[in-house]
Amino acid sequence: MNGKLQQDKEIADASRCIHVLFVCTGNICRSPTAEAIFRKLVAGAGMEEEVTADSAGTHGYHVGEPPDPRAQKAAAKRGYDLSALRARTIEDADFQRFDLILAMDQEHYAILSRSAGSSAGHKLKLMMSYARRFAEKEVPDPYYGGPQGFERVLDMLEDAAQGLLESL
């Protein structure tokens, strides 16, 4: 295949890819956990070429830091590796780059709505809108609680991530 045809194919393949962004406050607990869970589900479904995932925070409290050690420990017990992830904040370009931007709670959704503007507002949803077993609309922040909070977040995010994957 000549260079131009290969480049056209790569562009077409990239346009068919679905890019998903998970968003919480500092990008050290909920959103990196959601990213890791979803990436593992995508890999298990053999869809790495069709779906990408990333995470970000609405606030820059922890930029460049790894996820909270308690989140990493709870996730590792279930086979999710968060160790390579680093916190970042949402950027204006994210509203163009991602097809779906999932907020962990209503506060994040409101912040994202204000930042997205009219051209990207249709990309925003609450993560728990994909849940099948949980009635809660928000993923609670486990940061100020104990280990059980991180386990609860994992339960909720596993359910919602599976629902999300099935919706694609």
C-alpha positions in Angstrom: 0.0 0.0 0.0 1.4 3.4 -0.9 2.0 6.0 1.8 -1.0 8.1 1.0 -3.4 5.1 1.1 -1.9 4.0 4.3 -2.3 7.4 5.8 -5.9 7.6 4.7 -6.6 4.2 6.2 -5.1 5.3 9.5 -7.2 8.4 9.6 -10.3 6.4 8.8 -9.5 3.9 11.5 -8.9 6.6 14.1 -12.3 8.2 13.2 -14.0 4.9 14.0 -12.4 4.7 17.4 -14.5 5.8 20.4 -12.6 7.9 22.9 -13.9 7.9 26.4 -12.8 10.3 29.2 -13.6 9.7 32.9 -13.7 12.8 35.2 -13.7 13.3 39.0 -12.3 16.0 41.2 -8.5 15.4 41.5 -8.1 12.5 39.2 -6.6 10.3 41.9 -9.5 8.1 43.1 -12.7 7.6 41.1 -11.7 8.6 37.5 -8.4 6.6 37.3 -10.2 3.6 38.8 -12.9 3.9 36.2 -10.3 4.2 33.5 -8.4 1.1 34.6 -11.6 -0.9 34.9 -12.9 0.2 31.5 -9.5 -0.5 29.8 -9.4 -4.0 31.2 -13.0 -4.7 30.0 -12.2 -3.3 26.6 -9.1 -5.5 26.4 -11.1 -8.5 27.5 -13.6 -7.8 24.7 -10.7 -7.5 22.1 -11.8 -3.9 21.4 -8.5 -2.0 22.0 -8.4 -0.8 18.4 -12.0 0.6 18.6 -12.1 2.1 22.1 -9.6 4.3 24.1 -9.9 5.5 27.7 -8.3 8.3 29.7 -9.1 10.2 32.9 -8.8 13.7 34.2 -9.8 15.9 37.1 -11.8 19.1 37.4 -9.3 20.6 39.8 -5.5 20.6 39.7 -4.8 19.5 43.3 -2.8 16.4 42.3 -1.4 17.0 38.8 1.4 14.6 38.0 0.7 12.4 41.0 -0.2 8.7 40.9 -3.6 7.6 42.1 -4.3 7.5 45.8 -2.5 4.5 47.4 -5.8 3.3 48.9 -7.4 3.3 45.4 -4.4 1.5 44.0 -4.5 -1.1 46.8 -8.3 -1.8 46.4 -8.0 -1.9 42.6 -5.0 -4.3 42.7 -7.0 -6.8 44.8 -9.4 -7.0 41.9 -6.7 -7.2 39.2 -6.6 -3.5 38.1 -3.2 -1.8 37.8 -3.4 2.0 38.4 0.3 2.5 39.0 1.2 4.0 35.7 -1.6 6.6 35.7 -0.9 10.2 36.6 -3.3 12.9 37.5 -4.1 15.7 35.1 -6.8 18.3 34.7 -9.4 18.5 32.0 -8.3 20.7 29.1 -10.3 22.6 26.5 -9.0 20.2 23.8 -10.5 17.3 25.6 -14.0 18.4 24.6 -12.9 18.0 20.9 -10.7 14.9 21.4 -13.2 12.7 23.3 -16.5 11.3 22.1 -17.9 10.6 25.6 -17.0 12.5 28.8 -18.3 10.8 31.9 -18.6 12.7 35.2 -18.6 10.9 38.5 -21.1 13.2 40.1 -23.4 16.2 39.5 -20.8 18.7 40.6 -18.3 17.5 38.0 -21.1 17.4 35.4 -22.0 21.0 36.1 -18.3 22.1 35.8 -17.9 20.1 32.6 -21.2 21.6 31.2 -19.9 25.2 31.8 -16.6 24.4 30.2 -17.9 22.3 27.2 -20.1 25.0 25.7 -22.8 24.2 23.2 -20.7 22.3 20.7 -19.6 19.5 23.1 -22.4 19.4 25.7 -23.9 16.3 24.0 -20.8 14.4 24.9 -21.4 14.7 28.7 -23.0 12.0 30.8 -23.0 10.8 34.4 -21.0 7.6 34.7 -23.7 5.9 36.8 -26.2 6.4 33.9 -24.7 3.1 32.6 -25.1 1.2 35.9 -27.4 -1.8 35.9 -27.3 -3.0 39.5 -27.1 0.4 41.3 -29.8 3.0 41.6 -27.3 5.8 42.7 -26.8 8.5 40.2 -23.4 9.5 41.5 -20.1 7.7 42.4 -19.3 8.8 46.0 -15.9 10.3 46.7 -14.0 7.8 48.9 -11.1 10.2 49.6 -12.1 11.1 53.2 -13.4 7.7 54.2 -12.0 4.3 54.9 -11.2 1.2 52.8 -14.9 0.2 52.5 -15.5 3.4 50.5 -12.9 2.3 47.9 -14.5 -1.1 47.7 -17.9 0.5 47.2 -16.6 2.7 44.4 -15.1 -0.4 42.7 -18.4 -2.2 42.9 -20.2 0.7 41.3 -17.6 1.4 38.7 -17.4 -2.2 37.6 -21.1 -2.3 37.1 -21.3 1.1 35.2 -18.2 0.3 33.1 -19.7 -3.0 32.0 -22.9 -1.2 31.1 -20.9 1.4 29.2 -19.1 -1.2 27.2 -22.3 -3.0 26.3 -23.8 0.3 25.1 -21.0 0.9 22.5 
